[in-house]
Amino acid sequence: MFTQFRNIDTAFKHIKTFSILLIVANLLTVCFCIYKSYHFVDLAQNRIYILYNGKVMEAMASERKSNLSIELKDHIKTFHQYFFNLSPDDKAIQASITKALYLADQSAKKQFDNLKEAGYYSNLISANISQEIEVDSTVLDINQYPYAFVCYATQKLVRSTSTATRRLVTKGNVRDLKMQTDDNAHGFLIQAWEILENSN
């Protein structure tokens, strides 16, 4: 009779050990599955699918910091193109300058007002001059906020009889607005902007 109790006790210990091992194995499996599911969700969130001409293309998302200098340079280039690419038409000039002023603070408005007061835009219209700009390079300091820049560009004044080329150098700072709009796609604002050189 005692041997029967010993057998039952041994069997109970075996069942208890087996149950504990099974529970630990299940917990490890559940933890592994949860970890893997979060990993796959994270990978899926970094994938972006774009529909282009009826074809689905995959793009990878990345943090903004990895593209910061590219975005800043494009913002600066876009501002300068809006501000300096002008045709001899008052409405076209006003529309282009308005787009530029969405990308900069009152320092750009001040430069515009000074040029307007000096008769610069009136001279473009009366002499039928088109103005084009090509941004050659932009030097950025992204280690200090707000981000300082110096922009080097070539400005062309196209007349019906000739084309004059001028060297243009501007500087300023760029502040992150932390939000993007239709009029300011990058969400940056140029401030303390000034023209350092505009000469032949």
PyMOL commands that place a pseudoatom at each C-alpha (Angstrom):
pseudoatom trace, name=CA, resn=MET, resi=1, chain=A, elem=C, hetatm=0, pos=[0.000, 0.000, 0.000]
pseudoatom trace, name=CA, resn=PHE, resi=2, chain=A, elem=C, hetatm=0, pos=[2.881, 2.422, 0.770]
pseudoatom trace, name=CA, resn=THR, resi=3, chain=A, elem=C, hetatm=0, pos=[4.466, 1.656, -2.594]
pseudoatom trace, name=CA, resn=GLN, resi=4, chain=A, elem=C, hetatm=0, pos=[1.219, 2.659, -4.258]
pseudoatom trace, name=CA, resn=PHE, resi=5, chain=A, elem=C, hetatm=0, pos=[1.343, 6.051, -2.456]
pseudoatom trace, name=CA, resn=ARG, resi=6, chain=A, elem=C, hetatm=0, pos=[4.995, 6.454, -3.489]
pseudoatom trace, name=CA, resn=ASN, resi=7, chain=A, elem=C, hetatm=0, pos=[4.054, 5.758, -7.117]
pseudoatom trace, name=CA, resn=ILE, resi=8, chain=A, elem=C, hetatm=0, pos=[1.214, 8.300, -6.942]
pseudoatom trace, name=CA, resn=ASP, resi=9, chain=A, elem=C, hetatm=0, pos=[3.550, 10.859, -5.298]
pseudoatom trace, name=CA, resn=THR, resi=10, chain=A, elem=C, hetatm=0, pos=[6.241, 10.299, -7.955]
pseudoatom trace, name=CA, resn=ALA, resi=11, chain=A, elem=C, hetatm=0, pos=[3.655, 10.530, -10.741]
pseudoatom trace, name=CA, resn=PHE, resi=12, chain=A, elem=C, hetatm=0, pos=[2.300, 13.781, -9.240]
pseudoatom trace, name=CA, resn=LYS, resi=13, chain=A, elem=C, hetatm=0, pos=[5.849, 15.244, -9.098]
pseudoatom trace, name=CA, resn=HIS, resi=14, chain=A, elem=C, hetatm=0, pos=[6.425, 14.275, -12.737]
pseudoatom trace, name=CA, resn=ILE, resi=15, chain=A, elem=C, hetatm=0, pos=[3.126, 15.836, -13.794]
pseudoatom trace, name=CA, resn=LYS, resi=16, chain=A, elem=C, hetatm=0, pos=[3.933, 18.976, -11.749]
pseudoatom trace, name=CA, resn=THR, resi=17, chain=A, elem=C, hetatm=0, pos=[7.420, 19.305, -13.337]
pseudoatom trace, name=CA, resn=PHE, resi=18, chain=A, elem=C, hetatm=0, pos=[6.011, 18.664, -16.815]
pseudoatom trace, name=CA, resn=SER, resi=19, chain=A, elem=C, hetatm=0, pos=[3.269, 21.277, -16.271]
pseudoatom trace, name=CA, resn=ILE, resi=20, chain=A, elem=C, hetatm=0, pos=[5.775, 23.908, -15.096]
pseudoatom trace, name=CA, resn=LEU, resi=21, chain=A, elem=C, hetatm=0, pos=[8.030, 23.232, -18.103]
pseudoatom trace, name=CA, resn=LEU, resi=22, chain=A, elem=C, hetatm=0, pos=[5.011, 23.445, -20.442]
pseudoatom trace, name=CA, resn=ILE, resi=23, chain=A, elem=C, hetatm=0, pos=[3.890, 26.775, -18.925]
pseudoatom trace, name=CA, resn=VAL, resi=24, chain=A, elem=C, hetatm=0, pos=[7.442, 28.230, -19.202]
pseudoatom trace, name=CA, resn=ALA, resi=25, chain=A, elem=C, hetatm=0, pos=[7.685, 27.044, -22.835]
pseudoatom trace, name=CA, resn=ASN, resi=26, chain=A, elem=C, hetatm=0, pos=[4.282, 28.616, -23.619]
pseudoatom trace, name=CA, resn=LEU, resi=27, chain=A, elem=C, hetatm=0, pos=[5.309, 31.909, -21.990]
pseudoatom trace, name=CA, resn=LEU, resi=28, chain=A, elem=C, hetatm=0, pos=[8.562, 31.976, -23.990]
pseudoatom trace, name=CA, resn=THR, resi=29, chain=A, elem=C, hetatm=0, pos=[6.640, 31.244, -27.210]
pseudoatom trace, name=CA, resn=VAL, resi=30, chain=A, elem=C, hetatm=0, pos=[4.092, 33.999, -26.498]
pseudoatom trace, name=CA, resn=CYS, resi=31, chain=A, elem=C, hetatm=0, pos=[6.869, 36.530, -25.677]
pseudoatom trace, name=CA, resn=PHE, resi=32, chain=A, elem=C, hetatm=0, pos=[8.736, 35.610, -28.877]
pseudoatom trace, name=CA, resn=CYS, resi=33, chain=A, elem=C, hetatm=0, pos=[5.537, 35.971, -30.953]
pseudoatom trace, name=CA, resn=ILE, resi=34, chain=A, elem=C, hetatm=0, pos=[4.777, 39.398, -29.410]
pseudoatom trace, name=CA, resn=TYR, resi=35, chain=A, elem=C, hetatm=0, pos=[8.343, 40.587, -30.058]
pseudoatom trace, name=CA, resn=LYS, resi=36, chain=A, elem=C, hetatm=0, pos=[8.240, 39.388, -33.680]
pseudoatom trace, name=CA, resn=SER, resi=37, chain=A, elem=C, hetatm=0, pos=[4.804, 40.949, -34.295]
pseudoatom trace, name=CA, resn=TYR, resi=38, chain=A, elem=C, hetatm=0, pos=[6.044, 44.367, -33.065]
pseudoatom trace, name=CA, resn=HIS, resi=39, chain=A, elem=C, hetatm=0, pos=[9.117, 43.969, -35.273]
pseudoatom trace, name=CA, resn=PHE, resi=40, chain=A, elem=C, hetatm=0, pos=[6.965, 43.219, -38.349]
pseudoatom trace, name=CA, resn=VAL, resi=41, chain=A, elem=C, hetatm=0, pos=[4.594, 46.113, -37.576]
pseudoatom trace, name=CA, resn=ASP, resi=42, chain=A, elem=C, hetatm=0, pos=[7.574, 48.454, -37.299]
pseudoatom trace, name=CA, resn=LEU, resi=43, chain=A, elem=C, hetatm=0, pos=[8.915, 47.244, -40.656]
pseudoatom trace, name=CA, resn=ALA, resi=44, chain=A, elem=C, hetatm=0, pos=[5.475, 47.645, -42.242]
pseudoatom trace, name=CA, resn=GLN, resi=45, chain=A, elem=C, hetatm=0, pos=[5.151, 51.218, -40.964]
pseudoatom trace, name=CA, resn=ASN, resi=46, chain=A, elem=C, hetatm=0, pos=[8.436, 52.157, -42.648]
pseudoatom trace, name=CA, resn=ARG, resi=47, chain=A, elem=C, hetatm=0, pos=[7.111, 51.064, -46.030]
pseudoatom trace, name=CA, resn=ILE, resi=48, chain=A, elem=C, hetatm=0, pos=[5.194, 53.480, -48.187]
pseudoatom trace, name=CA, resn=TYR, resi=49, chain=A, elem=C, hetatm=0, pos=[3.447, 52.460, -51.371]
pseudoatom trace, name=CA, resn=ILE, resi=50, chain=A, elem=C, hetatm=0, pos=[3.046, 55.016, -54.139]
pseudoatom trace, name=CA, resn=LEU, resi=51, chain=A, elem=C, hetatm=0, pos=[0.724, 54.662, -57.103]
pseudoatom trace, name=CA, resn=TYR, resi=52, chain=A, elem=C, hetatm=0, pos=[2.501, 56.149, -60.136]
pseudoatom trace, name=CA, resn=ASN, resi=53, chain=A, elem=C, hetatm=0, pos=[1.087, 55.816, -63.660]
pseudoatom trace, name=CA, resn=GLY, resi=54, chain=A, elem=C, hetatm=0, pos=[-0.971, 52.811, -62.623]
pseudoatom trace, name=CA, resn=LYS, resi=55, chain=A, elem=C, hetatm=0, pos=[2.002, 50.998, -61.044]
pseudoatom trace, name=CA, resn=VAL, resi=56, chain=A, elem=C, hetatm=0, pos=[2.497, 50.403, -57.352]
pseudoatom trace, name=CA, resn=MET, resi=57, chain=A, elem=C, hetatm=0, pos=[5.982, 51.358, -56.182]
pseudoatom trace, name=CA, resn=GLU, resi=58, chain=A, elem=C, hetatm=0, pos=[7.471, 50.853, -52.749]
pseudoatom trace, name=CA, resn=ALA, resi=59, chain=A, elem=C, hetatm=0, pos=[9.306, 53.669, -50.975]
pseudoatom trace, name=CA, resn=MET, resi=60, chain=A, elem=C, hetatm=0, pos=[11.084, 53.481, -47.655]
pseudoatom trace, name=CA, resn=ALA, resi=61, chain=A, elem=C, hetatm=0, pos=[10.324, 55.964, -44.895]
pseudoatom trace, name=CA, resn=SER, resi=62, chain=A, elem=C, hetatm=0, pos=[13.193, 57.504, -42.949]
pseudoatom trace, name=CA, resn=GLU, resi=63, chain=A, elem=C, hetatm=0, pos=[13.642, 60.004, -40.158]
pseudoatom trace, name=CA, resn=ARG, resi=64, chain=A, elem=C, hetatm=0, pos=[13.672, 63.657, -41.111]
pseudoatom trace, name=CA, resn=LYS, resi=65, chain=A, elem=C, hetatm=0, pos=[17.158, 64.198, -39.672]
pseudoatom trace, name=CA, resn=SER, resi=66, chain=A, elem=C, hetatm=0, pos=[18.687, 61.914, -42.285]
pseudoatom trace, name=CA, resn=ASN, resi=67, chain=A, elem=C, hetatm=0, pos=[17.381, 64.208, -45.054]
pseudoatom trace, name=CA, resn=LEU, resi=68, chain=A, elem=C, hetatm=0, pos=[17.621, 67.514, -43.204]
pseudoatom trace, name=CA, resn=SER, resi=69, chain=A, elem=C, hetatm=0, pos=[20.357, 69.122, -45.315]
pseudoatom trace, name=CA, resn=ILE, resi=70, chain=A, elem=C, hetatm=0, pos=[18.615, 68.082, -48.560]
pseudoatom trace, name=CA, resn=GLU, resi=71, chain=A, elem=C, hetatm=0, pos=[15.288, 69.527, -47.397]
pseudoatom trace, name=CA, resn=LEU, resi=72, chain=A, elem=C, hetatm=0, pos=[16.929, 72.749, -46.190]
pseudoatom trace, name=CA, resn=LYS, resi=73, chain=A, elem=C, hetatm=0, pos=[18.774, 73.218, -49.489]
pseudoatom trace, name=CA, resn=ASP, resi=74, chain=A, elem=C, hetatm=0, pos=[15.594, 72.602, -51.474]
pseudoatom trace, name=CA, resn=HIS, resi=75, chain=A, elem=C, hetatm=0, pos=[13.665, 75.078, -49.314]
pseudoatom trace, name=CA, resn=ILE, resi=76, chain=A, elem=C, hetatm=0, pos=[16.360, 77.740, -49.814]
pseudoatom trace, name=CA, resn=LYS, resi=77, chain=A, elem=C, hetatm=0, pos=[16.518, 77.040, -53.557]
pseudoatom trace, name=CA, resn=THR, resi=78, chain=A, elem=C, hetatm=0, pos=[12.726, 77.206, -53.915]
pseudoatom trace, name=CA, resn=PHE, resi=79, chain=A, elem=C, hetatm=0, pos=[12.594, 80.521, -52.046]
pseudoatom trace, name=CA, resn=HIS, resi=80, chain=A, elem=C, hetatm=0, pos=[15.301, 82.055, -54.249]
pseudoatom trace, name=CA, resn=GLN, resi=81, chain=A, elem=C, hetatm=0, pos=[13.608, 80.819, -57.422]
pseudoatom trace, name=CA, resn=TYR, resi=82, chain=A, elem=C, hetatm=0, pos=[10.289, 82.352, -56.396]
pseudoatom trace, name=CA, resn=PHE, resi=83, chain=A, elem=C, hetatm=0, pos=[11.951, 85.600, -55.346]
pseudoatom trace, name=CA, resn=PHE, resi=84, chain=A, elem=C, hetatm=0, pos=[14.274, 86.042, -58.342]
pseudoatom trace, name=CA, resn=ASN, resi=85, chain=A, elem=C, hetatm=0, pos=[12.680, 84.179, -61.317]
pseudoatom trace, name=CA, resn=LEU, resi=86, chain=A, elem=C, hetatm=0, pos=[10.582, 87.025, -62.672]
pseudoatom trace, name=CA, resn=SER, resi=87, chain=A, elem=C, hetatm=0, pos=[8.882, 87.825, -65.947]
pseudoatom trace, name=CA, resn=PRO, resi=88, chain=A, elem=C, hetatm=0, pos=[8.026, 91.368, -67.102]
pseudoatom trace, name=CA, resn=ASP, resi=89, chain=A, elem=C, hetatm=0, pos=[4.439, 91.173, -65.881]
pseudoatom trace, name=CA, resn=ASP, resi=90, chain=A, elem=C, hetatm=0, pos=[3.179, 92.878, -62.725]
pseudoatom trace, name=CA, resn=LYS, resi=91, chain=A, elem=C, hetatm=0, pos=[0.706, 90.085, -61.820]
pseudoatom trace, name=CA, resn=ALA, resi=92, chain=A, elem=C, hetatm=0, pos=[3.283, 87.348, -62.429]
pseudoatom trace, name=CA, resn=ILE, resi=93, chain=A, elem=C, hetatm=0, pos=[5.833, 89.199, -60.275]
pseudoatom trace, name=CA, resn=GLN, resi=94, chain=A, elem=C, hetatm=0, pos=[3.295, 89.642, -57.480]
pseudoatom trace, name=CA, resn=ALA, resi=95, chain=A, elem=C, hetatm=0, pos=[2.269, 85.954, -57.624]
pseudoatom trace, name=CA, resn=SER, resi=96, chain=A, elem=C, hetatm=0, pos=[5.884, 84.752, -57.532]
pseudoatom trace, name=CA, resn=ILE, resi=97, chain=A, elem=C, hetatm=0, pos=[6.859, 87.092, -54.683]
pseudoatom trace, name=CA, resn=THR, resi=98, chain=A, elem=C, hetatm=0, pos=[3.773, 86.044, -52.707]
pseudoatom trace, name=CA, resn=LYS, resi=99, chain=A, elem=C, hetatm=0, pos=[4.881, 82.388, -52.960]
pseudoatom trace, name=CA, resn=ALA, resi=100, chain=A, elem=C, hetatm=0, pos=[8.389, 83.390, -51.832]
pseudoatom trace, name=CA, resn=LEU, resi=101, chain=A, elem=C, hetatm=0, pos=[7.062, 85.311, -48.827]
pseudoatom trace, name=CA, resn=TYR, resi=102, chain=A, elem=C, hetatm=0, pos=[5.347, 82.165, -47.505]
pseudoatom trace, name=CA, resn=LEU, resi=103, chain=A, elem=C, hetatm=0, pos=[8.842, 80.670, -47.153]
pseudoatom trace, name=CA, resn=ALA, resi=104, chain=A, elem=C, hetatm=0, pos=[10.505, 83.572, -45.296]
pseudoatom trace, name=CA, resn=ASP, resi=105, chain=A, elem=C, hetatm=0, pos=[9.852, 86.107, -42.555]
pseudoatom trace, name=CA, resn=GLN, resi=106, chain=A, elem=C, hetatm=0, pos=[9.620, 89.897, -42.686]
pseudoatom trace, name=CA, resn=SER, resi=107, chain=A, elem=C, hetatm=0, pos=[13.282, 90.235, -43.732]
pseudoatom trace, name=CA, resn=ALA, resi=108, chain=A, elem=C, hetatm=0, pos=[12.319, 89.041, -47.239]
pseudoatom trace, name=CA, resn=LYS, resi=109, chain=A, elem=C, hetatm=0, pos=[9.315, 91.374, -47.265]
pseudoatom trace, name=CA, resn=LYS, resi=110, chain=A, elem=C, hetatm=0, pos=[11.655, 94.220, -46.317]
pseudoatom trace, name=CA, resn=GLN, resi=111, chain=A, elem=C, hetatm=0, pos=[13.996, 93.385, -49.241]
pseudoatom trace, name=CA, resn=PHE, resi=112, chain=A, elem=C, hetatm=0, pos=[10.993, 93.236, -51.581]
pseudoatom trace, name=CA, resn=ASP, resi=113, chain=A, elem=C, hetatm=0, pos=[9.698, 96.600, -50.350]
pseudoatom trace, name=CA, resn=ASN, resi=114, chain=A, elem=C, hetatm=0, pos=[13.161, 98.173, -50.793]
pseudoatom trace, name=CA, resn=LEU, resi=115, chain=A, elem=C, hetatm=0, pos=[13.454, 96.859, -54.367]
pseudoatom trace, name=CA, resn=LYS, resi=116, chain=A, elem=C, hetatm=0, pos=[9.910, 97.990, -55.176]
pseudoatom trace, name=CA, resn=GLU, resi=117, chain=A, elem=C, hetatm=0, pos=[10.530, 101.447, -53.731]
pseudoatom trace, name=CA, resn=ALA, resi=118, chain=A, elem=C, hetatm=0, pos=[13.749, 101.746, -55.773]
pseudoatom trace, name=CA, resn=GLY, resi=119, chain=A, elem=C, hetatm=0, pos=[11.726, 101.030, -58.934]
pseudoatom trace, name=CA, resn=TYR, resi=120, chain=A, elem=C, hetatm=0, pos=[13.432, 97.695, -59.624]
pseudoatom trace, name=CA, resn=TYR, resi=121, chain=A, elem=C, hetatm=0, pos=[10.254, 95.829, -60.651]
pseudoatom trace, name=CA, resn=SER, resi=122, chain=A, elem=C, hetatm=0, pos=[8.954, 98.786, -62.670]
pseudoatom trace, name=CA, resn=ASN, resi=123, chain=A, elem=C, hetatm=0, pos=[12.245, 98.812, -64.606]
pseudoatom trace, name=CA, resn=LEU, resi=124, chain=A, elem=C, hetatm=0, pos=[11.911, 95.081, -65.343]
pseudoatom trace, name=CA, resn=ILE, resi=125, chain=A, elem=C, hetatm=0, pos=[8.420, 95.613, -66.722]
pseudoatom trace, name=CA, resn=SER, resi=126, chain=A, elem=C, hetatm=0, pos=[9.172, 98.779, -68.713]
pseudoatom trace, name=CA, resn=ALA, resi=127, chain=A, elem=C, hetatm=0, pos=[12.387, 97.358, -70.225]
pseudoatom trace, name=CA, resn=ASN, resi=128, chain=A, elem=C, hetatm=0, pos=[10.709, 93.975, -70.888]
pseudoatom trace, name=CA, resn=ILE, resi=129, chain=A, elem=C, hetatm=0, pos=[13.418, 92.080, -68.958]
pseudoatom trace, name=CA, resn=SER, resi=130, chain=A, elem=C, hetatm=0, pos=[13.045, 88.490, -67.789]
pseudoatom trace, name=CA, resn=GLN, resi=131, chain=A, elem=C, hetatm=0, pos=[15.052, 87.516, -64.744]
pseudoatom trace, name=CA, resn=GLU, resi=132, chain=A, elem=C, hetatm=0, pos=[16.240, 83.969, -64.081]
pseudoatom trace, name=CA, resn=ILE, resi=133, chain=A, elem=C, hetatm=0, pos=[18.305, 82.496, -61.280]
pseudoatom trace, name=CA, resn=GLU, resi=134, chain=A, elem=C, hetatm=0, pos=[20.395, 79.347, -61.012]
pseudoatom trace, name=CA, resn=VAL, resi=135, chain=A, elem=C, hetatm=0, pos=[21.437, 78.348, -57.499]
pseudoatom trace, name=CA, resn=ASP, resi=136, chain=A, elem=C, hetatm=0, pos=[25.053, 77.182, -57.755]
pseudoatom trace, name=CA, resn=SER, resi=137, chain=A, elem=C, hetatm=0, pos=[25.605, 76.035, -54.170]
pseudoatom trace, name=CA, resn=THR, resi=138, chain=A, elem=C, hetatm=0, pos=[24.321, 76.451, -50.644]
pseudoatom trace, name=CA, resn=VAL, resi=139, chain=A, elem=C, hetatm=0, pos=[26.597, 76.293, -47.611]
pseudoatom trace, name=CA, resn=LEU, resi=140, chain=A, elem=C, hetatm=0, pos=[24.730, 75.096, -44.501]
pseudoatom trace, name=CA, resn=ASP, resi=141, chain=A, elem=C, hetatm=0, pos=[25.568, 74.846, -40.827]
pseudoatom trace, name=CA, resn=ILE, resi=142, chain=A, elem=C, hetatm=0, pos=[23.204, 72.201, -39.444]
pseudoatom trace, name=CA, resn=ASN, resi=143, chain=A, elem=C, hetatm=0, pos=[25.130, 71.819, -36.190]
pseudoatom trace, name=CA, resn=GLN, resi=144, chain=A, elem=C, hetatm=0, pos=[23.638, 74.988, -34.730]
pseudoatom trace, name=CA, resn=TYR, resi=145, chain=A, elem=C, hetatm=0, pos=[19.967, 75.988, -34.603]
pseudoatom trace, name=CA, resn=PRO, resi=146, chain=A, elem=C, hetatm=0, pos=[18.597, 78.040, -36.321]
pseudoatom trace, name=CA, resn=TYR, resi=147, chain=A, elem=C, hetatm=0, pos=[20.453, 76.683, -39.333]
pseudoatom trace, name=CA, resn=ALA, resi=148, chain=A, elem=C, hetatm=0, pos=[22.679, 79.325, -40.934]
pseudoatom trace, name=CA, resn=PHE, resi=149, chain=A, elem=C, hetatm=0, pos=[23.176, 79.347, -44.700]
pseudoatom trace, name=CA, resn=VAL, resi=150, chain=A, elem=C, hetatm=0, pos=[24.978, 81.216, -47.456]
pseudoatom trace, name=CA, resn=CYS, resi=151, chain=A, elem=C, hetatm=0, pos=[23.531, 80.817, -50.950]
pseudoatom trace, name=CA, resn=TYR, resi=152, chain=A, elem=C, hetatm=0, pos=[25.625, 81.368, -54.091]
pseudoatom trace, name=CA, resn=ALA, resi=153, chain=A, elem=C, hetatm=0, pos=[23.702, 81.844, -57.327]
pseudoatom trace, name=CA, resn=THR, resi=154, chain=A, elem=C, hetatm=0, pos=[23.962, 83.138, -60.882]
pseudoatom trace, name=CA, resn=GLN, resi=155, chain=A, elem=C, hetatm=0, pos=[21.357, 85.644, -61.969]
pseudoatom trace, name=CA, resn=LYS, resi=156, chain=A, elem=C, hetatm=0, pos=[20.517, 86.240, -65.648]
pseudoatom trace, name=CA, resn=LEU, resi=157, chain=A, elem=C, hetatm=0, pos=[18.768, 89.339, -66.921]
pseudoatom trace, name=CA, resn=VAL, resi=158, chain=A, elem=C, hetatm=0, pos=[17.403, 88.465, -70.374]
pseudoatom trace, name=CA, resn=ARG, resi=159, chain=A, elem=C, hetatm=0, pos=[16.578, 91.324, -72.742]
pseudoatom trace, name=CA, resn=SER, resi=160, chain=A, elem=C, hetatm=0, pos=[15.454, 91.016, -76.336]
pseudoatom trace, name=CA, resn=THR, resi=161, chain=A, elem=C, hetatm=0, pos=[18.930, 92.095, -77.518]
pseudoatom trace, name=CA, resn=SER, resi=162, chain=A, elem=C, hetatm=0, pos=[21.278, 90.750, -74.827]
pseudoatom trace, name=CA, resn=THR, resi=163, chain=A, elem=C, hetatm=0, pos=[21.702, 88.704, -71.658]
pseudoatom trace, name=CA, resn=ALA, resi=164, chain=A, elem=C, hetatm=0, pos=[23.495, 90.045, -68.590]
pseudoatom trace, name=CA, resn=THR, resi=165, chain=A, elem=C, hetatm=0, pos=[24.854, 87.687, -65.940]
pseudoatom trace, name=CA, resn=ARG, resi=166, chain=A, elem=C, hetatm=0, pos=[25.231, 88.707, -62.330]
pseudoatom trace, name=CA, resn=ARG, resi=167, chain=A, elem=C, hetatm=0, pos=[26.663, 87.025, -59.249]
pseudoatom trace, name=CA, resn=LEU, resi=168, chain=A, elem=C, hetatm=0, pos=[24.256, 86.760, -56.330]
pseudoatom trace, name=CA, resn=VAL, resi=169, chain=A, elem=C, hetatm=0, pos=[25.186, 85.884, -52.734]
pseudoatom trace, name=CA, resn=THR, resi=170, chain=A, elem=C, hetatm=0, pos=[22.640, 85.844, -49.917]
pseudoatom trace, name=CA, resn=LYS, resi=171, chain=A, elem=C, hetatm=0, pos=[22.671, 84.685, -46.317]
pseudoatom trace, name=CA, resn=GLY, resi=172, chain=A, elem=C, hetatm=0, pos=[20.214, 83.984, -43.560]
pseudoatom trace, name=CA, resn=ASN, resi=173, chain=A, elem=C, hetatm=0, pos=[18.965, 81.458, -41.035]
pseudoatom trace, name=CA, resn=VAL, resi=174, chain=A, elem=C, hetatm=0, pos=[16.348, 78.744, -41.358]
pseudoatom trace, name=CA, resn=ARG, resi=175, chain=A, elem=C, hetatm=0, pos=[13.944, 77.911, -38.552]
pseudoatom trace, name=CA, resn=ASP, resi=176, chain=A, elem=C, hetatm=0, pos=[11.903, 74.699, -38.336]
pseudoatom trace, name=CA, resn=LEU, resi=177, chain=A, elem=C, hetatm=0, pos=[8.177, 75.480, -38.025]
pseudoatom trace, name=CA, resn=LYS, resi=178, chain=A, elem=C, hetatm=0, pos=[7.403, 71.847, -37.064]
pseudoatom trace, name=CA, resn=MET, resi=179, chain=A, elem=C, hetatm=0, pos=[4.438, 71.854, -39.451]
pseudoatom trace, name=CA, resn=GLN, resi=180, chain=A, elem=C, hetatm=0, pos=[3.963, 71.758, -43.192]
pseudoatom trace, name=CA, resn=THR, resi=181, chain=A, elem=C, hetatm=0, pos=[1.339, 73.491, -45.292]
pseudoatom trace, name=CA, resn=ASP, resi=182, chain=A, elem=C, hetatm=0, pos=[0.382, 73.658, -48.964]
pseudoatom trace, name=CA, resn=ASP, resi=183, chain=A, elem=C, hetatm=0, pos=[2.255, 76.956, -49.280]
pseudoatom trace, name=CA, resn=ASN, resi=184, chain=A, elem=C, hetatm=0, pos=[5.272, 75.767, -47.262]
pseudoatom trace, name=CA, resn=ALA, resi=185, chain=A, elem=C, hetatm=0, pos=[5.811, 72.097, -48.078]
pseudoatom trace, name=CA, resn=HIS, resi=186, chain=A, elem=C, hetatm=0, pos=[9.047, 71.676, -46.086]
pseudoatom trace, name=CA, resn=GLY, resi=187, chain=A, elem=C, hetatm=0, pos=[7.829, 73.466, -42.964]
pseudoatom trace, name=CA, resn=PHE, resi=188, chain=A, elem=C, hetatm=0, pos=[10.864, 75.769, -42.699]
pseudoatom trace, name=CA, resn=LEU, resi=189, chain=A, elem=C, hetatm=0, pos=[11.042, 79.563, -42.475]
pseudoatom trace, name=CA, resn=ILE, resi=190, chain=A, elem=C, hetatm=0, pos=[13.942, 81.690, -43.701]
pseudoatom trace, name=CA, resn=GLN, resi=191, chain=A, elem=C, hetatm=0, pos=[14.735, 84.539, -41.316]
pseudoatom trace, name=CA, resn=ALA, resi=192, chain=A, elem=C, hetatm=0, pos=[17.275, 87.379, -41.111]
pseudoatom trace, name=CA, resn=TRP, resi=193, chain=A, elem=C, hetatm=0, pos=[17.680, 87.079, -44.890]
pseudoatom trace, name=CA, resn=GLU, resi=194, chain=A, elem=C, hetatm=0, pos=[19.880, 89.599, -46.661]
pseudoatom trace, name=CA, resn=ILE, resi=195, chain=A, elem=C, hetatm=0, pos=[21.554, 90.048, -50.033]
pseudoatom trace, name=CA, resn=LEU, resi=196, chain=A, elem=C, hetatm=0, pos=[25.320, 90.231, -49.560]
pseudoatom trace, name=CA, resn=GLU, resi=197, chain=A, elem=C, hetatm=0, pos=[26.292, 90.674, -53.193]
pseudoatom trace, name=CA, resn=ASN, resi=198, chain=A, elem=C, hetatm=0, pos=[24.484, 91.300, -56.464]
pseudoatom trace, name=CA, resn=SER, resi=199, chain=A, elem=C, hetatm=0, pos=[27.105, 92.341, -58.991]
pseudoatom trace, name=CA, resn=ASN, resi=200, chain=A, elem=C, hetatm=0, pos=[28.410, 91.708, -62.504]
for i in range(1, 200): cmd.bond("trace and resi %d" % i, "trace and resi %d" % (i + 1))
show_as sticks, trace
zoom trace
